[in-house]
Amino acid sequence: MSLKLTSYAGALLASLLLAPVALPVGAFAQTPTQAGDTSATPSPKAPAAKRTSVTDRVEQHIARLHAQLHITPAQQAQWDQFAQVMRDNAKDMHHTLEQRGASFASMNAAENMQSYAQIALQHAQDTQKLATAFQALYASMSDDQKKIADGVFRAQGNHPARARRVD
């Protein structure tokens, strides 16, 4: 039961993270006991390829988003600030999830709820930092870039992980 609840919390957290930062699902969609284990054997459903680290996935996402948005040299300073907030948020959330995973087995229900509330609070604060950094970048964009950004972020907000339900 606790594993199902943990998986549900991880999936919910991943879906919350996807919309504002548009990170790949795999960045945080791990059970807490897996979060710090980078050498774990891939599941039977997963390809035999080596797992990429959270840092690598974030960097890949940043590079992909940079290309999609057609960031110009004049926008690079705003982009760099936005990208750094994404990196910092991902690093902080990964650390928080590792800490939760390390103590999860000994948590009682009240501690579990408090821990999850702390994650939700951190997520809200991180999202606000990201939104602030993105506003400056978005203001510097051409109308065509804004249309692209609107589409990219709209598509990320409609990610299949958000539609998942656990019964």
C-alpha positions in Angstrom: 0.0 0.0 0.0 2.7 2.5 0.9 4.6 1.7 -2.4 1.4 2.4 -4.3 0.9 5.7 -2.4 4.6 6.6 -2.9 4.3 5.8 -6.7 1.1 7.9 -6.8 2.8 10.8 -5.0 5.8 10.5 -7.3 3.5 10.5 -10.4 1.6 13.5 -9.0 4.7 15.4 -8.3 6.1 14.6 -11.7 2.9 15.9 -13.3 3.1 19.1 -11.2 6.6 19.7 -12.3 5.9 19.1 -16.0 3.6 22.0 -16.7 5.7 24.9 -15.4 9.2 23.6 -16.2 8.3 21.3 -19.0 10.8 18.7 -17.8 10.8 15.2 -19.2 8.7 12.8 -17.1 11.7 10.7 -16.1 13.3 13.6 -14.3 11.3 13.1 -11.2 8.9 10.2 -11.8 10.8 7.8 -9.6 9.8 6.3 -6.3 11.8 7.8 -3.5 13.9 4.7 -3.0 15.0 4.9 -6.7 15.7 8.6 -6.7 19.3 8.4 -5.6 20.1 5.1 -7.3 21.7 5.9 -10.6 23.1 2.4 -11.1 19.7 0.6 -10.7 18.9 -2.1 -13.2 16.3 -0.9 -15.7 12.9 -2.4 -15.3 11.7 -5.0 -17.7 9.6 -2.4 -19.5 12.6 0.0 -19.9 15.1 -0.3 -22.7 18.4 -1.8 -21.8 20.1 1.6 -22.5 21.9 3.4 -19.7 19.7 5.7 -17.5 20.5 9.3 -17.8 20.9 11.5 -14.8 18.5 14.2 -13.7 21.1 16.7 -14.6 21.6 15.3 -18.1 17.8 15.3 -18.7 17.5 18.9 -17.5 20.3 19.9 -19.8 18.8 18.1 -22.7 15.5 19.8 -22.1 17.1 23.2 -21.8 18.9 22.7 -25.1 15.7 21.4 -26.8 13.7 24.4 -25.5 16.4 26.8 -26.5 16.2 25.5 -30.1 12.4 25.4 -30.1 12.1 29.0 -29.0 14.7 30.2 -31.4 16.6 32.2 -28.7 18.6 35.0 -30.3 21.9 36.3 -29.1 20.1 39.5 -27.8 17.9 37.2 -25.6 20.7 35.1 -24.3 21.1 36.9 -21.0 17.3 36.4 -20.2 17.6 32.8 -21.4 20.6 32.1 -19.2 18.7 33.3 -16.1 15.7 31.2 -17.0 17.8 28.1 -17.7 19.7 28.6 -14.4 16.4 28.7 -12.5 15.4 25.4 -14.2 18.7 23.9 -13.2 18.5 25.1 -9.6 14.9 24.0 -9.2 15.6 20.5 -10.6 18.7 20.1 -8.3 16.8 21.3 -5.2 13.8 19.1 -6.0 16.0 16.1 -6.6 17.7 16.6 -3.3 14.4 17.0 -1.5 13.0 13.8 -3.1 16.2 11.9 -2.1 15.8 13.1 1.5 12.2 12.0 1.5 13.1 8.7 0.0 15.8 8.1 2.7 13.3 8.6 5.5 10.1 7.4 3.9 10.1 3.9 5.4 10.2 5.3 8.9 7.6 8.0 8.4 4.2 7.7 10.0 1.2 9.0 8.2 1.3 12.5 9.7 5.0 12.8 8.8 4.4 11.6 5.3 1.7 14.2 4.8 3.9 16.9 6.2 6.8 15.8 3.9 4.5 15.9 0.9 3.2 19.3 1.9 6.8 20.6 2.0 7.4 19.2 -1.5 4.2 21.0 -2.7 5.3 24.2 -1.1 8.8 24.0 -2.6 7.2 23.3 -6.0 5.1 26.4 -5.7 8.0 28.5 -4.7 10.1 27.1 -7.5 7.3 27.7 -10.0 7.1 31.3 -9.0 10.9 31.8 -9.5 10.6 30.1 -12.9 7.6 32.2 -13.9 9.4 35.4 -12.9 12.5 34.5 -14.9 10.4 33.5 -17.9 8.4 36.7 -17.9 11.6 38.7 -18.7 12.5 36.3 -21.5 9.0 36.2 -22.9 8.8 40.1 -22.9 12.0 40.1 -25.1 10.5 37.6 -27.7 9.2 38.5 -31.1 5.5 37.8 -31.8 6.5 34.7 -33.8 8.6 33.4 -30.8 5.7 34.1 -28.4 3.4 32.0 -30.6 5.9 29.2 -30.5 6.4 29.5 -26.8 2.7 29.5 -26.2 2.3 26.3 -28.2 5.3 24.6 -26.6 4.1 25.3 -23.1 0.5 24.5 -23.9 1.6 21.1 -25.3 3.8 20.5 -22.2 0.8 21.3 -19.9 -1.2 18.7 -21.8 1.3 15.9 -21.1 -0.2 12.4 -20.8 1.2 12.0 -17.2 -1.2 14.7 -16.1 -4.1 12.5 -17.3 -3.0 9.4 -15.4 -5.2 8.2 -12.6 -4.5 5.7 -9.9 -7.5 3.8 -8.6 
